[in-house]
Amino acid sequence: MAASNTFHALTVPLSMSEKESEQIEKSKTPWVDLPRYPLGHWPTPLQQLKKLSAELQGPNIWIKRDDCTGLALGGNKTRKLEFLIADALAKNCDTVITFGALQSNHARQTAAACAAAGLDCQQILTRSVASDHPSYESGGNLLLDNLLGATTHIVELQDAKDFSVELTADLEKQGKHPYLIPAGGSSPLGALGYGTCAEELAQQCVEHNINPGVLIHASSSAGTQAGLLVGLPAVDLHSRVMGINVYHEDPDRLRSNIKTLCTSMQASFEITGQPLPIEVNHAYFGEGYGIPTQECLDAIRTLARLEGILFDPVYSGKALAALIDQITLGNFDDYEDVVLLHTGGTPALWVYDHLLR
Ligand SMILES: Cc1ncc(COP(=O)(O)O)c(C=O)c1O
């Protein structure tokens, strides 16, 4: 899909040769030429939520279905992992070590990607959420990790780094070649995955003849947002991107991580052009990471019943609650079309069932 860039409206001086203009195009969209290990079903649909728009009497609401990426119940990590797994294989690695919270969607998607690519998957998972649910340490994503054949190490958050150094050394002693993927897959290479999303979205906007005023999504390890901020202007989409902070007590931490990641992506892949402005909204964070707000739980129920679409209580449900609230407040009144990026996470529903009944 990524090779068909015909919708890029590049303004190239007439005197420029075809080769020169091709080079400019490549430097804007480096993800097109980098190796990807095929894991997902692309493009994910862009679907209109007519009933929700009618209910809120607001702009046309569209949902980009990255919960339907096709890899072991889907989610936003599939795009990042296509680049990261290709890199691991190119470096002749046979084992992936990655990090996350106990109910990490990233860890589950990584386990699935490793199974597909024939790699061993070692997960270092931390107790980042105080849950008294009886299945929190065995159900939801953890059940799937186990099913997908990953080895899970549960450690305290402050011990994760030291543990990874020990684990790497142990594996190397056994003759293995480990490849480290940071939490959320949010290295500069992983974040390029959201360049591919920007590209699909630009194509779909042309097909539907829309120009969304804002794109809203859950943000935590910065990769999705940084990838969009760098990727969208490269494909001539200049929508506002509103990241809903679901992880950091201090939203400035997320802002600064996004900034650093945008800069490293631009430097690592010689991406020309300015990223879009960083916008992080902290109003829907509630009491903390993994603690759903009442508005989030209400929004999950509303969308399930109104549109038959499932959201999760940790990430996408908070983004959905934010979208509903922003429309209700009239903050999106200037826009004809708005897009909610559904980043997945639904396997966590089973370890929050007591709050959703
Ligand atoms: C379902 C879901 N949505 C959103 C995010 C946030 O994406 P990012 O970590 O790239 O900011 C995550 C990250 O783990 C996730 O699992």
Ligand as a Chemical Component Dictionary entry (heavy atoms), coordinates in Angstrom:
data_LIG
# 
_chem_comp.id                   LIG 
_chem_comp.type                 NON-POLYMER 
_chem_comp.pdbx_formal_charge   0 
_chem_comp.three_letter_code    LIG 
# 
loop_
_chem_comp_atom.comp_id 
_chem_comp_atom.atom_id 
_chem_comp_atom.alt_atom_id 
_chem_comp_atom.type_symbol 
_chem_comp_atom.charge 
_chem_comp_atom.model_Cartn_x 
_chem_comp_atom.model_Cartn_y 
_chem_comp_atom.model_Cartn_z 
_chem_comp_atom.pdbx_ordinal 
LIG C1 C1 C 0 -4.465 0.441  23.215 1  
LIG C2 C2 C 0 -3.411 1.477  23.249 2  
LIG N1 N1 N 0 -3.714 2.715  22.832 3  
LIG C3 C3 C 0 -2.806 3.729  22.844 4  
LIG C4 C4 C 0 -1.525 3.500  23.294 5  
LIG C5 C5 C 0 -0.576 4.645  23.296 6  
LIG O1 O1 O 0 0.309  4.569  22.211 7  
LIG P1 P1 P 0 1.780  5.130  22.385 8  
LIG O2 O2 O 0 2.429  4.265  23.430 9  
LIG O3 O3 O 0 2.397  4.980  21.064 10 
LIG O4 O4 O 0 1.676  6.526  22.858 11 
LIG C6 C6 C 0 -1.163 2.213  23.737 12 
LIG C7 C7 C 0 0.194  1.975  24.259 13 
LIG O5 O5 O 0 0.501  1.026  24.905 14 
LIG C8 C8 C 0 -2.127 1.182  23.710 15 
LIG O6 O6 O 0 -1.837 -0.056 24.137 16 
# 
loop_
_chem_comp_bond.comp_id 
_chem_comp_bond.atom_id_1 
_chem_comp_bond.atom_id_2 
_chem_comp_bond.value_order 
_chem_comp_bond.pdbx_ordinal 
LIG C1 C2 SING 1  
LIG C2 N1 SING 2  
LIG C2 C8 DOUB 3  
LIG N1 C3 DOUB 4  
LIG C3 C4 SING 5  
LIG C4 C5 SING 6  
LIG C4 C6 DOUB 7  
LIG C5 O1 SING 8  
LIG O1 P1 SING 9  
LIG P1 O2 DOUB 10 
LIG P1 O3 SING 11 
LIG P1 O4 SING 12 
LIG C6 C7 SING 13 
LIG C6 C8 SING 14 
LIG C7 O5 DOUB 15 
LIG C8 O6 SING 16 
# 
